[in-house]
Amino acid sequence: MFGYTSCSRQALSRGKAGRVTSRQPGIISLGEGVYTVAEVSHILQPTMTPRKIHYWLKKGILGEPIRPTRTGKPTLLTFEQLLKVRTVQHLRDDLHFSLQRVTHTIEELSEWVFRRLFAEQWYELHFYRSPKGAVAVTDGKYDLEVGTGQLLMPDVLLNLDSFLRKTREDWERRAVDINGYPQLVSNARILGGAPVIKGTRVETAFISHIAHEVEPKEILRIYPYIDEEGLYQALEFEGNLVAA
């Protein structure tokens, strides 16, 4: 009755907040994922907003989108740009620069880091304190000083190293786990990056859609390869609090 068909997915072409919850075959064939700004914001919740992403696009920090905003058509981003958005947010949160210099610093740092983070050959990046007390980053050959970071705790720079290492791993596997939902993932090679329950090709948006008509226990019976925890996480992630 509720087979996961192309017809049922087309019915989900646009979800809440303007998020596109299924992909056009021509774009999926790129194999690297495609995301609207609203989808990136949703995947990187709870601290991300579309306004931040549009601002960073305007500043050129994220590079050119697959498709800029047009009348009736949303901006489309790549999986790499999703990781860039997450990285910029993390750098802003951890490197406590003054408001007067944060934009310039993040622009400079992001450009330097991104050239190495998404290169074919990976060179481990390390943050450290320069002799002048500035925050600096090195790839083992070149160094960049980016500011004083006066409010930094000692372990912050080590955490940044770990974060960039994890981002590189996510880039190579083309997938990001969704924070707060350990059973959900956005994999650029599965359904164009739409959030799915891990180990399946079942979109969280599809689960939320059918849950308006079918009890969760019945969904588990129809789709025995979906585990209960993944089902309820999908419902919560999609804001389906009635079913969850």
C-alpha positions in Angstrom: 0.0 0.0 0.0 2.8 2.3 0.8 5.6 1.0 -1.4 8.5 3.3 -1.7 8.0 4.2 -5.3 9.1 7.1 -7.5 5.5 8.3 -7.4 5.4 8.5 -3.6 8.7 10.3 -3.5 7.5 12.9 -6.1 4.7 13.6 -3.8 7.3 14.7 -1.3 9.0 17.2 -3.7 8.7 20.0 -1.1 8.5 19.7 2.6 8.2 22.1 5.5 10.2 25.4 5.4 10.7 25.0 1.6 13.0 22.0 2.0 13.2 19.8 -1.1 12.9 16.3 0.1 13.4 14.3 -3.1 15.8 14.8 -5.9 15.6 15.2 -9.7 17.3 12.3 -11.4 19.5 14.5 -13.5 21.0 16.2 -10.5 21.4 13.0 -8.5 23.4 11.5 -11.4 26.2 13.9 -10.4 26.9 11.5 -7.6 28.1 14.1 -5.1 24.8 15.2 -3.6 22.8 18.4 -4.0 21.2 20.5 -1.3 19.0 23.5 -0.9 20.1 26.1 1.6 17.1 25.1 3.8 18.2 21.4 3.7 21.8 22.3 4.7 20.4 24.3 7.6 18.2 21.4 8.7 21.0 18.8 8.5 23.3 21.1 10.5 20.7 22.0 13.1 20.3 23.4 15.7 22.8 26.3 15.3 22.6 26.8 11.6 20.2 29.1 9.8 19.5 29.8 6.1 20.4 33.5 6.8 23.9 32.6 7.8 24.4 30.4 4.7 23.2 33.1 2.3 25.5 35.6 4.0 28.5 33.3 3.6 27.6 32.7 0.0 27.4 36.5 -0.6 30.8 36.9 1.0 32.2 34.3 -1.3 33.4 32.0 1.5 31.5 29.0 0.2 32.3 29.3 -3.5 29.8 29.4 -6.3 26.6 27.4 -5.8 25.5 24.8 -8.3 22.6 27.1 -9.0 22.1 30.6 -7.6 18.7 31.7 -6.3 16.2 32.3 -9.1 12.6 33.2 -9.1 10.7 30.1 -7.9 13.9 28.0 -7.7 16.1 27.7 -4.6 19.9 28.0 -4.4 21.5 24.6 -4.8 24.7 23.6 -3.0 27.2 20.7 -3.2 28.2 18.3 -0.5 31.5 20.0 -0.3 29.7 23.3 0.4 27.7 21.6 3.2 31.0 20.7 4.9 32.3 24.2 4.3 29.2 25.6 6.1 29.8 23.3 9.0 33.5 24.2 9.1 32.9 27.9 9.1 30.4 27.7 11.9 32.8 25.6 13.9 35.7 28.0 13.4 33.5 30.9 14.4 32.3 29.1 17.5 35.7 28.1 18.7 37.9 31.0 17.7 36.7 33.8 19.8 37.7 36.8 17.7 36.2 40.2 18.2 33.2 41.1 16.2 35.2 43.8 14.3 37.6 41.2 12.9 35.7 38.0 12.8 34.4 38.2 9.2 37.8 39.1 7.7 39.5 36.4 9.8 37.0 33.7 8.9 37.3 34.6 5.2 41.1 34.4 5.3 41.2 31.2 7.4 38.5 29.4 5.4 40.1 30.1 2.1 43.4 28.7 3.4 41.9 25.7 5.1 39.5 24.8 2.3 42.3 24.6 -0.3 43.9 21.9 1.7 40.9 20.2 3.4 39.3 19.2 0.0 42.4 18.7 -2.0 43.1 15.3 -3.6 46.1 14.8 -1.3 45.4 15.3 2.4 48.0 17.1 4.5 47.2 17.0 8.3 46.3 20.4 9.5 47.4 21.6 13.0 46.4 24.7 14.9 48.9 26.2 17.4 50.0 29.3 19.2 52.6 31.3 17.4 55.5 32.9 19.3 53.5 36.2 19.0 50.6 34.6 20.8 48.4 34.5 17.6 46.3 31.5 16.5 48.1 29.8 13.6 47.5 26.8 11.4 50.0 24.7 9.5 49.9 21.9 6.9 53.5 21.0 7.7 54.9 23.2 5.0 53.1 26.5 5.1 51.7 28.4 8.1 49.0 31.0 8.5 48.5 33.3 11.5 44.9 34.3 11.8 44.5 36.4 15.0 45.0 36.5 18.8 42.2 34.4 20.0 42.6 35.8 23.5 39.7 33.9 25.1 40.7 30.4 23.8 41.0 27.6 26.3 44.2 25.4 25.9 42.3 22.4 24.5 40.5 24.3 21.8 43.2 24.1 19.3 43.5 20.4 19.7 39.7 20.1 19.3 40.0 22.1 16.0 42.6 19.6 14.8 40.2 16.7 15.5 37.3 18.5 13.9 39.2 19.1 10.6 40.4 15.5 10.6 36.8 14.3 11.0 35.7 16.7 8.3 38.3 15.2 5.9 37.0 11.7 6.8 33.4 12.8 6.1 34.6 14.3 2.8 36.2 11.0 1.7 33.2 8.9 2.6 30.8 11.6 1.3 28.6 11.4 4.3 27.8 13.4 7.5 26.1 12.1 10.6 23.3 14.3 11.8 24.0 15.8 15.2 21.7 14.5 17.9 20.4 11.7 15.7 22.9 8.8 15.7 20.7 6.6 13.4 20.4 9.3 10.7 22.9 10.3 8.0 23.2 12.4 4.9 25.1 10.5 2.3 25.9 12.3 -0.9 25.8 9.0 -2.8 22.4 8.0 -1.5 19.3 9.8 -2.9 21.4 12.9 -3.6 22.2 13.5 0.0 18.6 13.5 1.4 18.7 12.6 5.1 18.0 8.8 5.5 17.9 6.2 8.2 21.4 4.6 8.4 21.8 1.3 6.5 18.8 2.1 4.3 17.7 4.3 1.4 14.6 5.4 3.3 14.3 9.2 3.6 13.3 10.7 6.9 10.8 12.9 5.0 9.1 9.8 3.6 8.8 8.3 7.0 7.3 11.5 8.4 4.9 11.7 5.4 3.4 8.2 5.7 3.3 8.5 9.5 0.4 10.9 9.2 -1.7 8.0 8.0 0.0 4.9 9.4 1.0 4.0 13.0 4.7 3.6 13.7 4.2 -0.1 14.5 2.6 -0.6 11.2 5.5 1.2 9.4 7.9 -1.2 11.1 5.8 -4.1 9.9 5.8 -2.9 6.3 9.5 -2.0 6.4 11.1 -4.7 8.6 14.6 -3.5 7.7 14.0 -0.2 9.6 14.8 -0.4 13.3 12.5 1.3 15.8 15.1 3.7 17.1 15.8 4.9 13.5 12.1 5.3 12.8 11.5 7.5 15.9 14.6 9.6 15.3 13.4 10.2 11.7 10.0 11.4 13.0 11.6 13.7 15.6 14.1 15.1 13.1 11.3 16.0 10.7 9.3 17.6 13.5 6.6 15.0 13.4 5.9 15.2 17.1 2.4 13.6 16.9 3.7 10.4 15.5 6.9 10.5 17.5 
